[in-house]
């Protein structure tokens, strides 16, 4: 059985039976019946609870006269996402603000939780978490592309002239599917490599130098969350653009 974090052991102790039964209904068999929840799923759930608590705290502490620090952070985040959405997506960006805000915060916390809290690990250092973000984003922007353009959305896959349709259509399909791999590998590889590098230097030189790599990794975590957010915004802007 693989090693489990404290929170993972807690979840398995609490929920192993129901999870096993739920998986059985889907004709799935966990590798370890006593521990069907792995560290990645447990950390993903923990980050979800943290993000949920953050929004609940914002709702409970909203104040016009004396805004607190949580509200200040929320306002700065909303302003950043709104400005980015307006610049990238343009008219109608408001309906995507909620998704993009949650996406940015969730990935950011997933990246940082293992670095700032050594007794946890980052879900994004396992490829399944970035792939999940990429798949949800892929479905989300195509859904809104069809919603905005109807049947005309297919024109984005066909090119400017009819006689190129047979050539460009499969190329466009492949390029859109490749976006899933691109989003997944970019996020996963950077977080995994950073964690591995810090572990290697702590093993070799436990004092001094690893702190520099922790600072570097902290910056990389923030940048990668932003890059994912930025690409999701760009894909959305392309999907909902109207052909003229």
N, C-alpha and C positions, 0 to 999 in steps of 0.2 A: 504494500500500500504506500503511495507517495506521501511525503511529509505534508502535514496540514498546519495552516496558521490557526491561532487560537479562535478567531472568528469563524473559520471554516469548521473546526471541530464543534463549536457551539451550534452552528446551523445543522450539521449532520446529526448531532445528538437530539436536536429538537425536531428535525424534519425529514430524517432519512426514510422513515416508513412511508409517509405520504408521497414523497418524491419517487420512491421505488414503485409504488402503486400507480402513480400518474404515468411513469415511464412504461410500465407494463401495459397500460391501456393503449399506448402508442406503439406497442410491440418493440420496445427498446429495452436493452439489458445494460445496466450500469456495470462498469468494470469492477467496482467494489460496492456490493450491496449495502455494506455498513457505512459507506461514505460516498454516496452518489453525487454530492456537491463538491466540486473541486475549488481550488483557491481562486481561480479566475472568476467563476460564477459568484462565489462568496464576496469577493472584492467588488465586483460589478454591482451586486445588491447593496453593499455597504455605501458605495458612492451614490447610488440612487437614493438611499435614505438620507445621505448628507445633502444632496441637491434639494430633495423634498423639504428637509428641515430648513434649509436656507430660504426657500420661497415662503414657507410658513412663517418664519421669523420676520421676513419682509412684510408680509400681510398683517402680522400682529403689531408691528412697531411703526406702521405708516403714520407720519405726522407732518402737517404743513408747517406748524410753528417751530417744532424742535426735532428735526430729523436726526436719527441716530446713525452710528457708523455703518450698520448693515444697510440702511436706506441709502446712504451716500454711495456705498459700493454698488448697490442695485441700480441707482440712477446713472452712475458712470458706465456700468456694463450696458444698460439699455441705450444710452447715448452712443456708445461705441458701435454696438450692433446696428442701431438705426442708421447712423451715418454711413457705415459700411454698406448696408443694404441699399440705401438710397443711391450711393455712388455706383454700386455694381449692378443692382437689379433695376433701379429706376422706379417708374410709376408702379404703384401697387405693391411695393416692397413690404408694407406693413403686415400683410397677412402671413409673411414668412418669418417675422421677427421672433415669434415665440419658439419656433423650431430651432432657428439658428442660435438663439440665446442658450437654450438647453443643451444643444449639441456642443457649443463652445465650452460651457461650464463643465459638462459631464466629462468631455475628453481631457480638459485641463486638470480636473481633480483626479481622474484616472491616471494621468501621467505623473502627477506630483505626489500621490498618496504614499507610494513606496519609497520615494526619496525623502520626504519630510517625516515619515513615521516608519522607522526601520522594522517594527514588528508587523507591518503590512507589506504587501507587494503591489506593484502597478498591474492592473488588469491588462493594460495595453502591451505588456511585455510578452503576452501570449497572443498568437496570431488570430485566435478566434474572436477576441474582442474588437480589434480594428476591422476585421472582416464584417462583423455585425454592424458596426457604424457605417461601413461602406455600403452594405446591402440596403440598409434602411434609407440612406441618403439616395441611393440609386432609384429605389422604388418611389421615394418621395418626390424627386424632381421630375420623373417621368409622369407620375400621377398629375402633378400640377401642369406639366406641359400639355397633356391631353385635355385637362380641365380648361386651360386657357385657350387652346387652339382647336379643340375638337378633332375631327378626322384630319384636319389640315396639319396636325402635328407631324404626320408622316412625311411631309414635304421636307422637314429638316434632315431626313435620311436619304433624300433622293438627288439633291444637287440642283443646279440651275437649269439644265436642259434635259429633255426627256430621253435622248439617246444615250445619256450617261447613267440613267437609273439602274440598269442591271449591274453596272460596275460599282457605282458608289453605294448602293444600298447595303450589300454585304460588308463593304469596308466600314461604313458608318456603324453598323451593328457590332462589328468586332471592336471598333474604337470605343464604343460606349461600354461594352463588357470589360474592356481593358481598364476602364476607369475604376472598376471595383478592385482589380489587382493593384493598380497604381496607388489608390488611397490606402489600401490595406498594407502593402509592403512599405510604403513611405513611413507610415506611423509606427508600425511594428518594428521595422529594422532599426530606426533611430532610438526608440525607447529600449529595446533589447540590447543593442550595442552599448548604449550608455550605461545601463545597469551592469553589463558584463565587464566593461572597462573599469568601473568603480570597484567592483568586486576583486578584479585582478590586482589593482594597485593597492587596495587595502590588504591583500594577502602578501604582497611583496614589501610595501613600504607603508606601514599602518599609520604613520604620523606625517602631517604636513602636506605632501604632494596630493594625496587623494582629495583633500579639501578643495583644491583647484578644479579637479574634475567634477566634484559635486556641484560647484558653482556653474561650471560649463553645462553640466547635465540639466541643471535647473533652467538655464536659458533655452536649451534645446527642447525641453518639455513644453515651455510656453510657446516657442516658435512653431512646434509641430501641431499643437492645438490650434493655433491661428491659421496655419497653412491648410489644415483640414477644413476649418470654418470658411476660409477664403475660397477654396476650390468648390465646396458645396454651394456657396453663394454664386460663383461663376456658372456652375452647371445649372442652377436654378434660373439665372438670368437668361441663359441660352435657351432653356426649355420653354420659358413663358414668353419669349420674344415673339412678336407677331410678324409674319411674313408680309412684305409690302410688294 
